[in-house]
Each structure stands twice: as C-alpha cells, then as structure tokens.
Amino acid sequence: MIDLTPADLSPEQIREQDRLFWRGVTISVAFTVVLWLIEWAHRVFSLDLKPLAVVPGEWSGLLGVLTSPLVHGGAEHLAANSVGIIMLGTLMLYRYPKASVIALPVIWLCAGLGTWLIGRPSFHIGASGLTHGFMFFLFLAGLIRRDRLAIAAMLASMLFFGGMFFTILPREAGVSFEAHLSGAIGGLIAALITLKLDPAPPRRKYSWEIEEELEQELRRMEQDMLEPPRPPSVNPIWDGPRAIREKLQGEAPGQVIEFRRRPRGDSDEPTKH
C-alpha cells in the first residue's frame, strides 16, 4: 500500500525536518564549491590532471578511484555535474541521512573501481559517476520504501534527471558511459544494503484504521478472559498420583524404600492375633 497522507508533525519534528533539509543543502553546495575551487586552480596554475584520473587496467590509474570525481575537463563539464550534485545530493541527505553515510562511499568507490575494470583505454575524470549513483539510489529506494518522502524524492529525481537511464549506455564519443554505469550500479547496491536505515516518517491514521485496531484489541481481551491460563507444568499421565506423592515427600521417582525387619527373639511363644 502506498500512503501519501502526511502526519500531523509536532513542532520538534518540523524543526528536525528543516534541519535535515538545510544540512543537505549545505553539504551539497560546499562540495560543489570545492570542485569549482579545484577547477579554478587547474585553470590558473595549469595543473596536470592526468595523475588524478582513472586509467583503466593500469595500477597507477587506481589513484583516480579516489580523485577522479574531484577534477573535470572544463567549466561546462563541471557546471553540468554541479546541478546534479546539489539537487540529488540534497534529496539523499534530506530523506536518507543515516543511509547516506554508507551510500556515498559505496557509490564513490563503485564508480571508480567499475570504470577501472571495464573502461576504455583513456583518462576518465568527472563526478558524473556520483550523480548517476545518487539518482539510481533515490529511484530504487523510493520503489522499495514507498513512503511519502521517498516517493517524492524519487519523482523529483526522475523529473529532472530521468535521462540518466539512457546515459548509462554508450552514446557519445568522449563521454565515459562506463563511469555512469558503474555509479548507477553502486547506487543500486547502496539502496539495497541500507534498506533498514532511515525508517519511514510517521503517517496520519484514518478513523477506520483506529476502529479496526480497537476491535482487534477488544477481541484479544475477550479471548484472554474466556480462556484459562496455561498451567506452568503438566504431570505425565502414566506417572499418576504416585509421582505427586513422591515429589511432596521429597523422594525421587522410582526410589526403593527398605523396611526394617523385626528381630526375632528366642521365645517359642506363638504370635498372637
């Protein structure tokens, strides 16, 4: 069942929702600012970006698994990724604050390692693997969880970035679809392994749901009143009352009791009855 009816939030819950939203905005914007500072330093100081790129099949290219999302091929390349980082990153951090702690490094590593394994012989740079991972994470998490905020985040990501479903396939020369595909796989994996984190927010209950819960509780109470309580222990039927007497007397079941014999005297007198 998909429920889109919001609950009546308390003032504390409203403040917490606002805090999570603005925290997501702040982190996403701050990361984007760092990317632009790196791009500015690259242009001003003519930095060589090749050592920071993913080079598939070469051991020296493994460094790019960690550094390639931080460098771009120009202002246009970075501007295209900046929009996705801010919007998709904010949605992830807002709806899934606990899952994002695990999902972000999983997507980052999957995007880089996947590119290193299946990429074409070239230098792969850019954060598009991250943005594809964010989008596919939001998509699968919304399908699985199906609460109001999860569905809203999924629909918003598909509305603005639904074209990412097609960019995971080879389309344009010079565009690393391998990074897109690897990041998307990382997003799907992250959505599955963080399924139990960030439970659904409270939702409003309808009057008939409350009545059904009350009826079920009344039926349980009536059943408890009519049925006698279960005994703590049951005596086996084949032991009979003998075992009960032995337990009361402190004797172990099956114990042999010896009776004392009366000593016989030397008198020849008969026993009287």
C-alpha positions in Angstrom: 0.0 0.0 0.0 1.3 3.5 -0.9 0.3 6.1 1.6 0.9 9.8 0.7 -1.0 11.3 3.6 1.3 13.3 5.8 1.0 13.0 9.6 0.5 16.0 11.9 4.1 16.7 12.9 4.9 18.3 16.2 7.0 21.5 16.3 10.1 19.5 17.3 9.6 17.2 14.3 9.1 20.1 11.9 12.3 21.7 13.2 14.2 18.4 12.7 12.9 18.2 9.1 14.1 21.7 8.4 17.5 21.0 10.0 18.0 17.9 7.8 17.0 19.8 4.6 19.3 22.7 5.2 22.1 20.4 6.3 21.7 18.5 2.9 21.8 21.8 1.0 24.9 23.0 2.9 26.9 19.8 2.4 26.0 19.6 -1.3 26.8 23.2 -2.0 30.0 23.1 0.0 31.2 20.0 -2.0 30.3 21.8 -5.3 32.3 24.9 -4.2 35.3 22.7 -3.5 35.0 21.3 -7.1 34.9 24.8 -8.5 38.0 25.8 -6.5 39.9 22.8 -7.9 38.8 23.8 -11.4 39.9 27.4 -10.8 43.3 26.2 -9.6 43.6 24.0 -12.6 43.0 26.9 -15.0 45.1 29.4 -13.1 48.1 27.2 -12.4 47.8 24.9 -15.5 47.7 21.8 -13.3 48.2 18.4 -14.9 45.0 16.3 -14.2 46.1 13.0 -15.7 47.7 11.7 -12.5 44.3 12.2 -10.8 42.2 10.4 -13.5 41.1 6.8 -13.6 43.2 4.9 -16.1 41.6 1.5 -16.8 43.9 -1.5 -16.5 46.9 0.4 -15.1 47.9 0.1 -11.4 48.9 3.8 -11.4 45.4 4.6 -12.5 43.8 3.3 -9.3 44.6 6.6 -7.6 41.8 8.1 -9.8 39.3 5.9 -8.0 39.6 8.4 -5.1 40.5 11.6 -7.0 38.7 11.5 -10.4 35.4 12.9 -9.2 37.2 16.0 -8.0 38.6 17.1 -11.4 36.7 18.0 -14.6 37.5 18.7 -18.2 36.3 22.3 -18.1 33.7 24.7 -16.8 30.9 23.3 -18.9 31.6 19.8 -17.7 31.6 20.9 -14.1 28.5 23.1 -14.4 26.5 20.1 -15.8 27.6 18.0 -12.8 27.1 20.7 -10.3 23.3 20.9 -10.8 23.0 17.1 -10.2 25.3 17.1 -7.2 23.3 19.9 -5.4 19.8 18.6 -6.2 20.4 14.9 -5.9 22.8 15.2 -3.0 20.3 17.4 -1.1 17.5 14.8 -1.7 19.7 12.0 -0.5 20.9 13.7 2.6 17.4 15.0 3.5 15.4 11.8 3.2 18.2 9.3 4.0 20.6 11.0 6.5 21.8 7.7 8.0 21.9 5.7 4.8 23.9 8.4 3.0 26.8 7.8 5.4 27.2 4.4 3.8 25.7 5.1 0.4 28.1 7.9 -0.5 31.4 6.0 -0.1 29.8 2.9 -1.8 28.8 4.9 -4.8 32.2 6.8 -4.9 34.2 3.5 -4.8 31.9 1.6 -7.2 32.0 4.4 -9.8 35.8 4.5 -9.7 36.6 0.8 -9.5 34.0 -0.1 -12.1 35.5 2.4 -14.5 38.9 1.0 -13.9 37.7 -2.5 -14.6 35.6 -2.0 -17.7 36.6 1.4 -19.0 38.2 2.1 -22.4 41.9 2.9 -22.5 41.7 6.6 -21.7 41.7 9.1 -18.8 38.3 9.2 -17.1 37.5 12.3 -14.9 34.4 13.9 -13.5 31.7 13.5 -10.9 29.0 12.2 -13.3 29.5 8.7 -11.8 28.5 10.1 -8.5 25.4 11.9 -9.9 24.2 8.7 -11.6 24.7 6.8 -8.4 22.6 9.4 -6.5 19.8 9.2 -9.0 19.7 5.4 -9.1 19.8 5.2 -5.3 16.8 7.5 -5.0 15.0 5.6 -7.7 15.4 2.2 -6.1 15.0 3.4 -2.5 11.7 5.1 -3.5 10.4 1.9 -5.1 11.3 -0.2 -2.1 10.3 2.0 0.8 7.2 3.7 -0.8 6.6 6.3 1.9 5.7 9.9 1.2 9.1 11.4 1.3 10.8 8.5 -0.5 8.3 8.7 -3.4 8.6 12.5 -3.5 12.4 12.3 -3.8 12.2 9.5 -6.4 9.8 11.5 -8.6 11.8 14.7 -8.3 15.0 13.0 -9.3 13.3 11.3 -12.3 11.6 14.6 -13.3 14.9 16.4 -13.7 17.4 13.6 -14.3 15.4 10.8 -15.9 17.7 11.0 -18.9 20.3 9.2 -16.8 18.6 5.9 -17.6 19.9 6.3 -21.2 23.4 7.7 -20.5 24.5 4.5 -18.8 24.8 3.2 -22.4 27.4 4.2 -24.9 26.1 7.2 -26.9 28.7 9.9 -27.4 32.4 9.7 -28.1 34.4 11.2 -25.3 31.7 10.6 -22.6 32.5 7.9 -20.1 29.4 5.8 -20.0 31.5 3.3 -18.0 31.6 5.7 -15.1 27.8 6.4 -15.5 27.1 2.6 -15.5 29.4 1.9 -12.6 28.0 4.7 -10.5 24.4 3.6 -11.2 25.3 0.0 -10.1 26.8 1.5 -6.9 23.6 3.4 -6.2 21.5 0.3 -6.6 23.8 -1.7 -4.3 23.8 1.1 -1.7 20.0 1.3 -1.8 19.8 -2.5 -1.0 22.4 -2.6 1.8 20.9 0.4 3.6 17.3 -0.8 3.4 16.7 -0.9 7.1 18.2 2.5 7.8 16.1 5.7 8.0 12.6 4.3 8.7 9.5 5.9 7.2 8.3 9.1 8.9 5.0 8.9 10.8 1.8 9.0 8.8 -1.7 10.0 9.7 -4.1 7.2 10.6 -7.6 7.2 9.3 -10.6 6.7 11.6 -11.4 3.3 10.2 -7.8 2.2 10.9 -8.2 3.2 14.5 -11.5 1.4 14.8 -10.0 -1.8 13.4 -7.2 -1.6 15.9 -9.6 -1.1 18.8 -11.7 -4.1 17.6 -8.7 -6.3 17.4 -7.6 -5.3 20.9 -11.1 -6.0 22.3 -11.1 -9.4 20.7 -7.8 -10.2 22.3 -9.0 -9.1 25.7 -12.2 -11.2 25.4 -10.1 -14.3 24.4 -7.9 -13.8 27.4 -10.9 -13.6 29.7 -12.6 -16.7 28.4 -9.6 -19.0 28.1 -8.0 -20.2 31.3 -4.3 -19.5 31.7 -1.9 -22.3 30.7 -0.5 -24.3 33.6 3.2 -23.9 34.3 3.7 -27.7 34.1 1.8 -30.8 33.2 2.2 -34.1 35.0 2.6 -37.1 32.6 -0.5 -39.3 32.7 1.5 -42.5 33.1 3.1 -41.4 36.4 -0.3 -41.0 38.1 -0.6 -39.7 41.7 2.4 -41.7 42.8 4.8 -39.2 41.3 3.0 -36.4 43.0 3.2 -38.1 46.4 6.9 -38.8 45.9 7.5 -35.2 45.0 5.7 -33.9 48.0 7.6 -36.3 50.3 10.9 -35.2 48.7 11.6 -38.7 47.3 12.9 -39.3 43.8 10.6 -41.2 41.5 11.3 -44.9 41.4 13.3 -45.0 44.6 13.3 -48.3 46.5 12.5 -48.0 50.2 13.8 -50.7 52.5 11.6 -51.7 55.6 13.2 -52.8 58.8 12.7 -56.3 59.9 11.7 -57.0 63.5 14.4 -59.0 65.3 13.2 -62.5 66.3 13.6 -63.5 69.9 14.5 -66.9 71.4 10.9 -67.3 72.8 8.9 -70.2 71.4 5.6 -68.5 72.1 3.3 -68.2 69.2 2.4 -64.9 67.7 -1.0 -63.7 68.9 -3.6 -62.4 66.5 
